[in-house]
């Protein structure tokens, strides 16, 4: 009789353990879905940030080339960077022209 009660308690504990395991697995699935959703949101936001940074760069370039009063006009480092990029583009264009003429 004692052995039967012992086995019955073990079975009850096993059923409880299995039930908890199923709950944890369900929670794990839910958390993974939430993680995937958050990762997608982060990627979308990073894309938006990159797009906005590019737009800001274009606005600064346009303001510099048009001679309008803006933050870009006050930023000497930005002007030097833009001049450097323009010079690099001109050199690359010259190389391409030289290759086409060869």
N, CA, C and O atoms as CSV, one atom per row, in Angstrom:
chain,resi,resn,atom,element,x,y,z
A,1,UNK,N,N,0.827,-1.194,0.000
A,1,UNK,CA,C,0.000,0.000,0.000
A,1,UNK,C,C,0.871,1.257,0.000
A,1,UNK,O,O,0.571,2.214,-0.715
A,2,UNK,N,N,1.912,1.267,0.767
A,2,UNK,CA,C,2.797,2.422,0.847
A,2,UNK,C,C,3.474,2.646,-0.506
A,2,UNK,O,O,3.647,3.783,-0.945
A,3,UNK,N,N,3.846,1.567,-1.146
A,3,UNK,CA,C,4.497,1.669,-2.450
A,3,UNK,C,C,3.546,2.265,-3.488
A,3,UNK,O,O,3.970,3.055,-4.332
A,4,UNK,N,N,2.276,1.897,-3.434
A,4,UNK,CA,C,1.283,2.436,-4.373
A,4,UNK,C,C,1.092,3.939,-4.155
A,4,UNK,O,O,0.980,4.698,-5.118
A,5,UNK,N,N,1.057,4.360,-2.913
A,5,UNK,CA,C,0.910,5.790,-2.612
A,5,UNK,C,C,2.147,6.562,-3.098
A,5,UNK,O,O,2.034,7.662,-3.638
A,6,UNK,N,N,3.300,5.976,-2.899
A,6,UNK,CA,C,4.542,6.599,-3.334
A,6,UNK,C,C,4.547,6.759,-4.858
A,6,UNK,O,O,4.914,7.813,-5.376
A,7,UNK,N,N,4.139,5.715,-5.561
A,7,UNK,CA,C,4.070,5.758,-7.024
A,7,UNK,C,C,3.032,6.784,-7.469
A,7,UNK,O,O,3.261,7.520,-8.429
A,8,UNK,N,N,1.909,6.839,-6.789
A,8,UNK,CA,C,0.859,7.794,-7.130
A,8,UNK,C,C,1.354,9.230,-6.947
A,8,UNK,O,O,1.060,10.076,-7.791
A,9,UNK,N,N,2.086,9.533,-5.890
A,9,UNK,CA,C,2.637,10.869,-5.652
A,9,UNK,C,C,3.663,11.232,-6.749
A,9,UNK,O,O,3.719,12.366,-7.224
A,10,UNK,N,N,4.460,10.236,-7.125
A,10,UNK,CA,C,5.435,10.478,-8.189
A,10,UNK,C,C,4.708,10.804,-9.496
A,10,UNK,O,O,5.116,11.709,-10.224
A,11,UNK,N,N,3.638,10.074,-9.794
A,11,UNK,CA,C,2.860,10.333,-11.007
A,11,UNK,C,C,2.229,11.720,-10.963
A,11,UNK,O,O,2.224,12.426,-11.971
A,12,UNK,N,N,1.702,12.117,-9.818
A,12,UNK,CA,C,1.108,13.453,-9.679
A,12,UNK,C,C,2.165,14.545,-9.895
A,12,UNK,O,O,1.920,15.540,-10.576
A,13,UNK,N,N,3.335,14.334,-9.304
A,13,UNK,CA,C,4.423,15.308,-9.483
A,13,UNK,C,C,4.873,15.346,-10.936
A,13,UNK,O,O,5.191,16.411,-11.465
A,14,UNK,N,N,4.899,14.196,-11.574
A,14,UNK,CA,C,5.283,14.128,-12.973
A,14,UNK,C,C,4.273,14.888,-13.844
A,14,UNK,O,O,4.664,15.620,-14.752
A,15,UNK,N,N,2.990,14.715,-13.569
A,15,UNK,CA,C,1.958,15.435,-14.320
A,15,UNK,C,C,2.076,16.944,-14.108
A,15,UNK,O,O,1.931,17.715,-15.057
A,16,UNK,N,N,2.338,17.366,-12.876
A,16,UNK,CA,C,2.532,18.785,-12.598
A,16,UNK,C,C,3.757,19.325,-13.342
A,16,UNK,O,O,3.736,20.417,-13.908
A,17,UNK,N,N,4.800,18.536,-13.320
A,17,UNK,CA,C,6.022,18.940,-14.006
A,17,UNK,C,C,5.798,19.062,-15.517
A,17,UNK,O,O,6.278,20.008,-16.143
A,18,UNK,N,N,5.082,18.122,-16.091
A,18,UNK,CA,C,4.773,18.180,-17.519
A,18,UNK,C,C,3.901,19.387,-17.857
A,18,UNK,O,O,4.095,20.038,-18.884
A,19,UNK,N,N,2.947,19.673,-16.991
A,19,UNK,CA,C,2.076,20.831,-17.204
A,19,UNK,C,C,2.884,22.133,-17.150
A,19,UNK,O,O,2.682,23.027,-17.972
A,20,UNK,N,N,3.793,22.233,-16.188
A,20,UNK,CA,C,4.640,23.425,-16.087
A,20,UNK,C,C,5.549,23.541,-17.296
A,20,UNK,O,O,5.790,24.640,-17.795
A,21,UNK,N,N,6.057,22.403,-17.771
A,21,UNK,CA,C,6.930,22.420,-18.936
A,21,UNK,C,C,6.167,22.933,-20.163
A,21,UNK,O,O,6.713,23.704,-20.953
A,22,UNK,N,N,4.922,22.515,-20.324
A,22,UNK,CA,C,4.118,22.990,-21.441
A,22,UNK,C,C,3.864,24.502,-21.334
A,22,UNK,O,O,3.882,25.215,-22.338
A,23,UNK,N,N,3.632,24.971,-20.122
A,23,UNK,CA,C,3.431,26.405,-19.920
A,23,UNK,C,C,4.696,27.183,-20.281
A,23,UNK,O,O,4.630,28.223,-20.936
A,24,UNK,N,N,5.829,26.675,-19.853
A,24,UNK,CA,C,7.100,27.339,-20.143
A,24,UNK,C,C,7.366,27.323,-21.648
A,24,UNK,O,O,7.843,28.314,-22.203
A,25,UNK,N,N,7.065,26.223,-22.303
A,25,UNK,CA,C,7.260,26.148,-23.749
A,25,UNK,C,C,6.354,27.141,-24.479
A,25,UNK,O,O,6.783,27.788,-25.435
A,26,UNK,N,N,5.117,27.262,-24.035
A,26,UNK,CA,C,4.194,28.214,-24.643
A,26,UNK,C,C,4.686,29.644,-24.427
A,26,UNK,O,O,4.622,30.474,-25.333
A,27,UNK,N,N,5.173,29.921,-23.231
A,27,UNK,CA,C,5.713,31.245,-22.938
A,27,UNK,C,C,6.953,31.511,-23.797
A,27,UNK,O,O,7.153,32.625,-24.281
A,28,UNK,N,N,7.766,30.495,-23.977
A,28,UNK,CA,C,8.969,30.619,-24.796
A,28,UNK,C,C,8.601,30.978,-26.238
A,28,UNK,O,O,9.232,31.848,-26.840
A,29,UNK,N,N,7.597,30.320,-26.787
A,29,UNK,CA,C,7.141,30.611,-28.147
A,29,UNK,C,C,6.652,32.056,-28.232
A,29,UNK,O,O,6.976,32.777,-29.176
A,30,UNK,N,N,5.884,32.464,-27.251
A,30,UNK,CA,C,5.364,33.829,-27.218
A,30,UNK,C,C,6.495,34.853,-27.153
A,30,UNK,O,O,6.467,35.863,-27.856
A,31,UNK,N,N,7.483,34.588,-26.312
A,31,UNK,CA,C,8.610,35.514,-26.173
A,31,UNK,C,C,9.450,35.561,-27.449
A,31,UNK,O,O,9.964,36.618,-27.815
A,32,UNK,N,N,9.589,34.445,-28.110
A,32,UNK,CA,C,10.335,34.432,-29.379
A,32,UNK,C,C,9.614,35.266,-30.440
A,32,UNK,O,O,10.250,36.003,-31.193
A,33,UNK,N,N,8.297,35.146,-30.495
A,33,UNK,CA,C,7.521,35.940,-31.450
A,33,UNK,C,C,7.665,37.430,-31.143
A,33,UNK,O,O,7.828,38.245,-32.051
A,34,UNK,N,N,7.604,37.774,-29.870
A,34,UNK,CA,C,7.765,39.172,-29.468
A,34,UNK,C,C,9.170,39.672,-29.822
A,34,UNK,O,O,9.332,40.800,-30.288
A,35,UNK,N,N,10.176,38.835,-29.599
A,35,UNK,CA,C,11.549,39.203,-29.939
A,35,UNK,C,C,11.679,39.458,-31.445
A,35,UNK,O,O,12.300,40.439,-31.856
A,36,UNK,N,N,11.102,38.588,-32.258
A,36,UNK,CA,C,11.155,38.773,-33.710
A,36,UNK,C,C,10.470,40.070,-34.127
A,36,UNK,O,O,10.967,40.794,-34.989
A,37,UNK,N,N,9.335,40.354,-33.515
A,37,UNK,CA,C,8.618,41.592,-33.809
A,37,UNK,C,C,9.467,42.796,-33.451
A,37,UNK,O,O,9.558,43.748,-34.226
A,38,UNK,N,N,10.089,42.759,-32.283
A,38,UNK,CA,C,10.934,43.882,-31.850
A,38,UNK,C,C,12.149,44.045,-32.760
A,38,UNK,O,O,12.546,45.168,-33.071
A,39,UNK,N,N,12.737,42.934,-33.185
A,39,UNK,CA,C,13.889,43.017,-34.077
A,39,UNK,C,C,13.496,43.630,-35.415
A,39,UNK,O,O,14.259,44.407,-35.990
A,40,UNK,N,N,12.310,43.286,-35.913
A,40,UNK,CA,C,11.836,43.887,-37.157
A,40,UNK,C,C,11.614,45.386,-36.978
A,40,UNK,O,O,11.945,46.177,-37.861
A,41,UNK,N,N,11.054,45.772,-35.837
A,41,UNK,CA,C,10.835,47.186,-35.564
A,41,UNK,C,C,12.162,47.935,-35.509
A,41,UNK,O,O,12.278,49.045,-36.027
A,42,UNK,N,N,13.153,47.327,-34.883
A,42,UNK,CA,C,14.471,47.960,-34.787
A,42,UNK,C,C,15.066,48.135,-36.179
A,42,UNK,O,O,15.624,49.189,-36.485
A,43,UNK,N,N,14.955,47.125,-37.017
A,43,UNK,CA,C,15.495,47.222,-38.378
A,43,UNK,C,C,14.783,48.329,-39.158
A,43,UNK,O,O,15.425,49.097,-39.874
A,44,UNK,N,N,13.467,48.408,-39.019
A,44,UNK,CA,C,12.713,49.453,-39.707
A,44,UNK,C,C,13.143,50.836,-39.215
A,44,UNK,O,O,13.318,51.759,-40.010
A,45,UNK,N,N,13.310,50.968,-37.912
A,45,UNK,CA,C,13.708,52.256,-37.356
A,45,UNK,C,C,15.127,52.623,-37.768
A,45,UNK,O,O,15.413,53.793,-38.023
A,46,UNK,N,N,16.014,51.644,-37.836
A,46,UNK,CA,C,17.373,51.919,-38.298
A,46,UNK,C,C,17.365,52.366,-39.752
A,46,UNK,O,O,18.129,53.250,-40.140
A,47,UNK,N,N,16.505,51.757,-40.549
A,47,UNK,CA,C,16.367,52.175,-41.941
A,47,UNK,C,C,15.846,53.602,-42.037
A,47,UNK,O,O,16.319,54.392,-42.855
A,48,UNK,N,N,14.878,53.924,-41.204
A,48,UNK,CA,C,14.347,55.288,-41.195
A,48,UNK,C,C,15.422,56.281,-40.772
A,48,UNK,O,O,15.545,57.356,-41.359
A,49,UNK,N,N,16.191,55.926,-39.764
A,49,UNK,CA,C,17.264,56.812,-39.289
A,49,UNK,C,C,18.274,57.035,-40.397
A,49,UNK,O,O,18.700,58.165,-40.634
A,50,UNK,N,N,18.658,55.968,-41.075
A,50,UNK,CA,C,19.628,56.091,-42.159
A,50,UNK,C,C,19.073,56.990,-43.264
A,50,UNK,O,O,19.795,57.829,-43.802
A,51,UNK,N,N,17.803,56.817,-43.602
A,51,UNK,CA,C,17.186,57.658,-44.617
A,51,UNK,C,C,17.159,59.117,-44.203
A,51,UNK,O,O,17.433,60.003,-45.013
A,52,UNK,N,N,16.832,59.367,-42.947
A,52,UNK,CA,C,16.800,60.743,-42.455
A,52,UNK,C,C,18.194,61.358,-42.419
A,52,UNK,O,O,18.356,62.544,-42.708
A,53,UNK,N,N,19.193,60.566,-42.068
A,53,UNK,CA,C,20.564,61.078,-42.064
A,53,UNK,C,C,21.003,61.444,-43.479
A,53,UNK,O,O,21.681,62.450,-43.689
A,54,UNK,N,N,20.606,60.608,-44.453
A,54,UNK,CA,C,20.939,60.910,-45.841
A,54,UNK,C,C,20.239,62.185,-46.302
A,54,UNK,O,O,20.835,63.011,-46.994
A,55,UNK,N,N,18.979,62.341,-45.919
A,55,UNK,CA,C,18.249,63.560,-46.276
A,55,UNK,C,C,18.896,64.783,-45.634
A,55,UNK,O,O,19.027,65.826,-46.274
A,56,UNK,N,N,19.295,64.659,-44.392
A,56,UNK,CA,C,19.957,65.766,-43.716
A,56,UNK,C,C,21.249,66.125,-44.423
A,56,UNK,O,O,21.562,67.303,-44.594
A,57,UNK,N,N,21.998,65.117,-44.832
A,57,UNK,CA,C,23.247,65.349,-45.559
A,57,UNK,C,C,22.952,66.094,-46.859
A,57,UNK,O,O,23.672,67.029,-47.210
A,58,UNK,N,N,21.906,65.693,-47.572
A,58,UNK,CA,C,21.546,66.360,-48.818
A,58,UNK,C,C,21.116,67.808,-48.569
A,58,UNK,O,O,21.453,68.700,-49.347
A,59,UNK,N,N,20.385,68.035,-47.500
A,59,UNK,CA,C,19.964,69.397,-47.170
A,59,UNK,C,C,21.184,70.258,-46.872
A,59,UNK,O,O,21.257,71.411,-47.296
A,60,UNK,N,N,22.133,69.700,-46.147
A,60,UNK,CA,C,23.350,70.450,-45.848
A,60,UNK,C,C,24.126,70.761,-47.123
A,60,UNK,O,O,24.635,71.868,-47.299
A,61,UNK,N,N,24.210,69.780,-48.003
A,61,UNK,CA,C,24.913,69.991,-49.270
A,61,UNK,C,C,24.198,71.061,-50.091
A,61,UNK,O,O,24.834,71.958,-50.645
A,62,UNK,N,N,22.886,70.961,-50.163
A,62,UNK,CA,C,22.127,71.943,-50.938
A,62,UNK,C,C,22.293,73.336,-50.337
A,62,UNK,O,O,22.456,74.312,-51.068
A,63,UNK,N,N,22.252,73.429,-49.031
A,63,UNK,CA,C,22.407,74.731,-48.380
A,63,UNK,C,C,23.798,75.298,-48.634
A,63,UNK,O,O,23.952,76.506,-48.818
A,64,UNK,N,N,24.799,74.445,-48.646
A,64,UNK,CA,C,26.164,74.899,-48.885
A,64,UNK,C,C,26.335,75.368,-50.323
A,64,UNK,O,O,26.953,76.404,-50.569
A,65,UNK,N,N,25.790,74.612,-51.275
A,65,UNK,CA,C,25.964,74.958,-52.681
A,65,UNK,C,C,25.137,76.170,-53.076
A,65,UNK,O,O,25.514,76.905,-53.989
A,66,UNK,N,N,24.022,76.387,-52.405
A,66,UNK,CA,C,23.170,77.527,-52.732
A,66,UNK,C,C,23.587,78.783,-51.987
A,66,UNK,O,O,23.122,79.878,-52.303
A,67,UNK,N,N,24.444,78.636,-51.019
A,67,UNK,CA,C,24.903,79.786,-50.263
A,67,UNK,C,C,23.858,80.336,-49.312
A,67,UNK,O,O,23.931,81.501,-48.921
A,68,UNK,N,N,22.893,79.523,-48.936
A,68,UNK,CA,C,21.871,79.986,-47.999
A,68,UNK,C,C,22.412,79.942,-46.591
A,68,UNK,O,O,23.367,79.225,-46.293
A,69,UNK,N,N,21.794,80.710,-45.740
A,69,UNK,CA,C,22.205,80.745,-44.338
A,69,UNK,C,C,21.633,79.523,-43.635
A,69,UNK,O,O,20.419,79.324,-43.578
A,70,UNK,N,N,22.528,78.723,-43.109
A,70,UNK,CA,C,22.094,77.518,-42.403
A,70,UNK,C,C,23.203,77.066,-41.485
A,70,UNK,O,O,24.260,77.690,-41.393
A,71,UNK,N,N,22.938,75.980,-40.817
A,71,UNK,CA,C,23.954,75.398,-39.940
A,71,UNK,C,C,25.160,74.933,-40.751
A,71,UNK,O,O,26.287,74.972,-40.258
A,72,UNK,N,N,24.941,74.502,-41.966
A,72,UNK,CA,C,26.036,74.007,-42.799
A,72,UNK,C,C,27.036,75.116,-43.099
A,72,UNK,O,O,28.234,74.865,-43.226
A,73,UNK,N,N,26.533,76.352,-43.214
A,73,UNK,CA,C,27.415,77.466,-43.497
A,73,UNK,C,C,28.356,77.725,-42.332
A,73,UNK,O,O,29.473,78.198,-42.541
A,74,UNK,N,N,27.940,77.431,-41.135
A,74,UNK,CA,C,28.752,77.640,-39.947
A,74,UNK,C,C,29.702,76.480,-39.679
A,74,UNK,O,O,30.612,76.603,-38.858
A,75,UNK,N,N,29.509,75.398,-40.337
A,75,UNK,CA,C,30.281,74.191,-40.054
A,75,UNK,C,C,31.420,74.063,-41.063
A,75,UNK,O,O,31.236,73.501,-42.143
A,76,UNK,N,N,32.575,74.574,-40.718
A,76,UNK,CA,C,33.734,74.560,-41.625
A,76,UNK,C,C,34.197,73.134,-41.908
A,76,UNK,O,O,34.619,72.834,-43.025
A,77,UNK,N,N,34.125,72.265,-40.928
A,77,UNK,CA,C,34.537,70.872,-41.128
A,77,UNK,C,C,33.647,70.208,-42.174
A,77,UNK,O,O,34.122,69.430,-43.001
A,78,UNK,N,N,32.369,70.517,-42.132
A,78,UNK,CA,C,31.437,69.949,-43.117
A,78,UNK,C,C,31.796,70.435,-44.514
A,78,UNK,O,O,31.799,69.652,-45.464
A,79,UNK,N,N,32.097,71.711,-44.641
A,79,UNK,CA,C,32.471,72.254,-45.943
A,79,UNK,C,C,33.725,71.570,-46.478
A,79,UNK,O,O,33.795,71.237,-47.661
A,80,UNK,N,N,34.699,71.364,-45.625
A,80,UNK,CA,C,35.929,70.696,-46.057
A,80,UNK,C,C,35.630,69.271,-46.512
A,80,UNK,O,O,36.178,68.796,-47.507
A,81,UNK,N,N,34.759,68.602,-45.772
A,81,UNK,CA,C,34.394,67.228,-46.122
A,81,UNK,C,C,33.708,67.198,-47.486
A,81,UNK,O,O,34.005,66.333,-48.311
A,82,UNK,N,N,32.802,68.128,-47.725
A,82,UNK,CA,C,32.089,68.176,-49.001
A,82,UNK,C,C,33.056,68.492,-50.134
A,82,UNK,O,O,32.988,67.878,-51.199
A,83,UNK,N,N,33.955,69.446,-49.912
A,83,UNK,CA,C,34.934,69.781,-50.946
A,83,UNK,C,C,35.814,68.574,-51.261
A,83,UNK,O,O,36.136,68.318,-52.421
A,84,UNK,N,N,36.200,67.834,-50.221
A,84,UNK,CA,C,36.994,66.627,-50.419
A,84,UNK,C,C,36.252,65.591,-51.231
A,84,UNK,O,O,36.828,64.964,-52.120
A,85,UNK,N,N,34.969,65.404,-50.932
A,85,UNK,CA,C,34.168,64.438,-51.687
A,85,UNK,C,C,34.020,64.870,-53.138
A,85,UNK,O,O,34.121,64.050,-54.050
A,86,UNK,N,N,33.781,66.154,-53.346
A,86,UNK,CA,C,33.650,66.661,-54.713
A,86,UNK,C,C,34.950,66.449,-55.474
A,86,UNK,O,O,34.936,66.030,-56.631
A,87,UNK,N,N,36.067,66.736,-54.831
A,87,UNK,CA,C,37.366,66.517,-55.478
A,87,UNK,C,C,37.584,65.047,-55.813
A,87,UNK,O,O,38.110,64.717,-56.875
A,88,UNK,N,N,37.176,64.164,-54.900
A,88,UNK,CA,C,37.298,62.727,-55.161
A,88,UNK,C,C,36.453,62.318,-56.362
A,88,UNK,O,O,36.891,61.532,-57.202
A,89,UNK,N,N,35.226,62.861,-56.436
A,89,UNK,CA,C,34.353,62.557,-57.569
A,89,UNK,C,C,34.964,63.054,-58.878
A,89,UNK,O,O,34.927,62.362,-59.895
A,90,UNK,N,N,35.520,64.254,-58.837
A,90,UNK,CA,C,36.139,64.808,-60.041
A,90,UNK,C,C,37.314,63.941,-60.478
A,90,UNK,O,O,37.478,63.678,-61.669
A,91,UNK,N,N,38.128,63.496,-59.532
A,91,UNK,CA,C,39.262,62.625,-59.873
A,91,UNK,C,C,38.765,61.313,-60.488
A,91,UNK,O,O,39.336,60.823,-61.462
A,92,UNK,N,N,37.705,60.756,-59.918
A,92,UNK,CA,C,37.155,59.507,-60.439
A,92,UNK,C,C,36.604,59.713,-61.849
A,92,UNK,O,O,36.779,58.854,-62.714
A,93,UNK,N,N,35.944,60.836,-62.084
A,93,UNK,CA,C,35.431,61.146,-63.419
A,93,UNK,C,C,36.591,61.292,-64.399
A,93,UNK,O,O,36.523,60.796,-65.524
A,94,UNK,N,N,37.653,61.969,-63.974
A,94,UNK,CA,C,38.832,62.121,-64.833
A,94,UNK,C,C,39.435,60.762,-65.183
A,94,UNK,O,O,39.834,60.541,-66.326
A,95,UNK,N,N,39.504,59.854,-64.217
A,95,UNK,CA,C,40.022,58.509,-64.482
A,95,UNK,C,C,39.157,57.779,-65.497
A,95,UNK,O,O,39.663,57.125,-66.408
A,96,UNK,N,N,37.830,57.901,-65.324
A,96,UNK,CA,C,36.916,57.240,-66.260
A,96,UNK,C,C,37.085,57.795,-67.670
A,96,UNK,O,O,37.106,57.037,-68.640
A,97,UNK,N,N,37.205,59.122,-67.786
A,97,UNK,CA,C,37.411,59.741,-69.092
A,97,UNK,C,C,38.719,59.251,-69.714
A,97,UNK,O,O,38.775,58.957,-70.908
A,98,UNK,N,N,39.764,59.168,-68.897
A,98,UNK,CA,C,41.057,58.693,-69.391
A,98,UNK,C,C,40.937,57.247,-69.882
A,98,UNK,O,O,41.524,56.894,-70.905
A,99,UNK,N,N,40.194,56.422,-69.174
A,99,UNK,CA,C,39.998,55.025,-69.604
A,99,UNK,C,C,39.208,54.957,-70.896
A,99,UNK,O,O,39.492,54.123,-71.756
A,100,UNK,N,N,38.220,55.828,-71.041
A,100,UNK,CA,C,37.429,55.825,-72.272
A,100,UNK,C,C,38.243,56.292,-73.470
A,100,UNK,O,O,38.026,55.824,-74.587
A,101,UNK,N,N,39.174,57.210,-73.248
A,101,UNK,CA,C,39.998,57.723,-74.325
A,101,UNK,C,C,41.133,56.768,-74.700
A,101,UNK,O,O,41.698,56.867,-75.789
A,102,UNK,N,N,41.457,55.863,-73.812
A,102,UNK,CA,C,42.580,54.945,-74.064
A,102,UNK,C,C,42.221,53.849,-75.028
A,102,UNK,O,O,43.059,53.001,-75.339
